[in-house]
């Protein structure tokens, strides 16, 4: 088996991310910028492709990387992740140890101002959808053949640069597991993800819960009104909104998703729901 790291990035002009991210496998950079082109370099035995497009939206960008991939195992990432030495060998070893795994979700350290504030690290075990929603894109490694067989790609409705700000990673994991792919967590931390700046999360405000309502409508079309209560009770203590206000915004997002309407400030739109 061989491995490719698929990195979604923006406005790159060279291949400096290979060193910055400590990439140790072949890599495909999906680079959203203001030009279109393909560059390929070989650096210390690593083949690095830069696919530059004038497109926008992180889901589309990840799909471009996926379509340009060719390896047996694909490891998704963003340009704010730094890998530990030896990660490529450990990822391949994990698939050797779990031959029935279609998807393996690895651990990672989250940092702010250079300091680790959270570590996502679980023992090796089979995962169902309710145990996999905590993982981010950097955690995901999949067999390319499994994605092709089930025709699974990233949504273009959720995530940075899309109609709804976040959730493309959770939707991808959910789609994979629901298709029948076998998912596992694995007892290994890939590296560190810098969370100093976010282009899509600005706190648990009305827009966040509106977008979460749209995500629930897309991900749980039959159970969205049951699932929303998790977010109502889980986040009520983390924000200034009351549970009633959170519920109202989630309901707005659920209704707005039917027409693919983005969030609009309630002062402009009016409280109609």
C-alpha positions in Angstrom: 0.0 0.0 0.0 1.0 3.6 -0.5 -0.2 6.9 1.1 -1.1 10.3 -0.2 -1.7 13.3 2.1 -4.5 15.5 0.6 -4.2 19.1 1.8 -6.8 21.8 1.3 -5.2 25.2 1.3 -5.4 28.7 -0.3 -3.1 31.3 -2.0 0.0 29.1 -2.1 2.8 30.2 -4.4 5.4 27.5 -3.7 5.8 24.1 -2.0 7.0 25.4 1.4 4.1 23.6 3.1 5.9 20.3 2.6 8.5 21.4 5.2 6.1 23.5 7.3 3.6 20.6 7.8 6.4 18.0 8.1 4.8 16.0 5.3 6.5 12.6 4.8 4.4 11.0 2.1 3.3 11.9 -1.4 1.0 14.9 -1.3 -1.7 16.7 -3.3 -2.2 20.3 -2.4 -5.6 21.6 -3.5 -4.8 25.3 -3.7 -7.7 27.8 -4.1 -6.3 31.0 -5.5 -6.7 33.4 -8.5 -5.1 31.1 -11.1 -5.5 27.7 -12.6 -2.7 25.2 -13.2 -0.9 22.0 -12.1 2.7 21.8 -10.8 4.5 18.7 -9.8 7.9 18.5 -8.0 9.9 15.7 -6.4 11.5 16.6 -3.1 13.5 14.1 -1.1 11.6 11.2 -2.7 8.2 12.8 -2.1 6.0 13.6 -5.1 4.1 16.8 -4.4 1.3 18.1 -6.7 -0.1 21.6 -6.5 -3.5 21.8 -8.1 -4.3 25.5 -8.3 -7.9 26.7 -9.2 -9.9 29.9 -8.9 -12.7 28.0 -7.2 -14.0 28.6 -3.7 -15.5 26.4 -1.0 -13.6 23.9 1.1 -15.8 20.9 0.1 -15.0 21.5 -3.6 -11.4 22.0 -2.8 -11.2 18.7 -0.9 -13.0 17.0 -3.8 -10.4 18.4 -6.3 -7.6 16.8 -4.2 -9.6 13.6 -4.0 -10.1 13.5 -7.8 -6.4 14.1 -8.4 -5.3 11.4 -5.9 -4.0 8.0 -6.9 -2.7 6.2 -3.8 -4.3 3.3 -1.9 -4.7 5.2 1.3 -5.7 8.9 1.5 -5.1 11.1 4.5 -7.0 14.4 4.5 -5.6 17.6 6.1 -5.6 21.4 6.2 -2.6 23.6 6.0 -2.7 24.4 9.8 -1.7 20.9 10.7 1.9 19.8 11.6 2.6 16.0 11.4 4.7 14.0 13.8 7.7 12.2 12.5 6.9 8.8 11.2 3.2 9.4 10.7 3.0 8.0 7.2 4.4 4.6 8.3 2.0 4.5 11.3 -1.0 5.2 9.1 -0.1 2.4 6.7 0.6 0.1 9.6 -2.9 0.8 11.1 -4.5 -0.4 7.8 -2.3 -3.5 7.9 -3.5 -4.2 11.4 -7.1 -3.5 10.6 -7.5 -5.2 7.1 -11.3 -4.8 7.2 -11.2 -1.0 7.9 -12.4 1.3 5.2 -11.8 4.4 7.3 -9.5 5.0 10.3 -9.8 8.1 12.5 -6.6 9.1 14.3 -5.9 11.4 17.2 -4.6 14.9 17.2 -3.4 17.7 19.5 -5.2 21.0 19.3 -3.1 24.1 20.1 -3.7 27.7 20.8 -0.8 30.2 21.0 1.5 27.2 20.7 0.1 25.5 23.7 -1.8 22.2 23.7 -5.3 22.7 25.2 -7.0 19.5 24.1 -5.9 16.0 22.9 -8.2 13.8 20.9 -6.8 10.3 21.5 -8.8 7.1 21.8 -8.0 3.4 21.9 -8.3 1.3 18.8 -11.9 0.3 18.4 -14.8 0.0 15.9 -16.7 3.2 15.6 -20.4 3.9 14.8 -21.6 7.3 13.6 -22.4 8.6 17.1 -18.8 8.0 18.2 -17.2 9.4 15.1 -18.7 12.9 15.0 -16.1 14.4 17.3 -13.3 13.9 14.7 -12.1 16.6 12.4 -10.9 16.3 8.8 -7.2 16.0 9.8 -8.1 12.7 11.5 -9.5 11.0 8.4 -7.7 8.3 6.5 -9.6 6.2 4.0 -9.1 3.5 1.4 -9.4 5.2 -2.0 -11.1 2.1 -3.4 -13.8 2.3 -0.7 -14.7 5.9 -1.6 -14.8 5.1 -5.3 -16.9 2.0 -4.7 -19.5 4.0 -2.7 -19.2 7.2 -4.8 -18.6 9.4 -1.7 -17.4 13.0 -1.9 -17.4 16.0 0.3 -20.6 18.2 0.4 -20.3 21.6 -1.2 -23.0 23.1 1.1 -21.1 23.0 4.4 -17.7 24.3 5.4 -15.6 27.4 4.8 -16.6 29.4 1.8 -19.9 27.6 1.5 -23.5 28.5 2.2 -23.3 27.0 5.7 -20.1 27.7 7.6 -19.1 24.3 9.1 -19.8 20.6 9.1 -18.3 19.1 5.9 -16.0 16.8 7.9 -18.8 15.4 10.1 -21.1 15.0 7.0 -18.3 13.1 5.2 -17.7 10.7 8.1 -21.5 10.2 8.5 -21.9 9.5 4.7 -19.1 7.0 4.8 -20.4 5.0 7.7 -24.0 5.0 6.5 -22.8 3.7 3.1 -21.6 0.6 5.0 -17.9 1.5 5.3 -16.2 0.2 8.4 -14.7 2.9 10.6 -12.2 2.6 13.4 -10.5 4.9 15.8 -6.8 4.1 16.2 -4.4 4.6 19.1 -2.0 7.1 17.6 -1.7 10.9 17.5 -0.9 12.2 14.0 0.3 15.7 15.1 -0.8 19.1 16.1 -3.6 21.4 14.7 -3.3 25.1 15.3 -6.6 26.6 16.3 -5.5 30.2 16.7 -7.5 31.5 13.7 -10.8 30.2 12.3 -12.3 31.3 9.0 -15.7 29.9 9.9 -16.2 29.8 13.7 -16.9 33.0 15.5 -18.6 31.7 18.7 -21.9 30.1 19.6 -24.0 32.9 18.2 -27.3 32.9 16.2 -25.5 32.2 13.0 -23.8 29.1 14.5 -27.1 27.6 15.5 -28.8 28.5 12.3 -26.0 26.7 10.4 -26.3 23.7 12.8 -30.0 23.5 12.0 -29.2 23.3 8.3 -26.6 20.6 9.0 -29.1 18.6 11.0 -31.7 18.9 8.2 -29.1 17.6 5.7 -27.6 14.9 7.9 -30.7 13.6 9.8 -33.7 14.3 7.5 -36.0 12.1 9.6 -34.5 12.7 13.1 -33.5 16.4 12.9 -36.1 17.6 15.5 -35.0 14.9 17.9 -31.2 15.5 17.4 -31.6 19.3 17.8 -32.1 18.8 21.6 -28.6 17.6 22.0 -27.3 21.0 20.8 -29.9 22.9 22.8 -28.8 21.4 26.1 -25.1 20.8 25.2 -24.3 24.5 24.3 -26.8 26.5 26.4 -24.1 27.0 29.1 -21.4 28.0 26.6 -23.2 31.0 25.1 -25.4 34.0 26.0 -28.4 32.7 24.1 -31.2 31.0 26.1 -32.4 27.5 25.2 -35.5 29.0 23.6 -33.3 31.3 21.4 -31.1 28.4 20.4 -34.1 26.2 19.5 -35.5 29.1 17.4 -32.3 29.5 15.4 -31.9 25.8 14.8 -35.5 25.6 13.6 -34.8 28.5 11.3 -31.8 26.7 9.9 -33.9 23.5 9.4 -36.5 25.5 7.4 -33.9 27.5 5.6 -32.2 24.4 4.3 -35.3 23.4 2.3 -34.6 26.5 0.1 -30.8 26.5 0.6 -31.1 30.0 2.3 -28.0 31.2 4.1 -28.2 32.9 7.5 -29.6 36.4 7.5 -29.6 38.7 10.6 -33.0 38.5 12.3 -33.2 42.3 12.3 -33.2 42.2 8.6 -35.1 39.0 8.1 -37.7 39.2 10.9 -38.5 36.5 13.4 -41.0 34.5 11.3 -40.3 31.1 12.7 
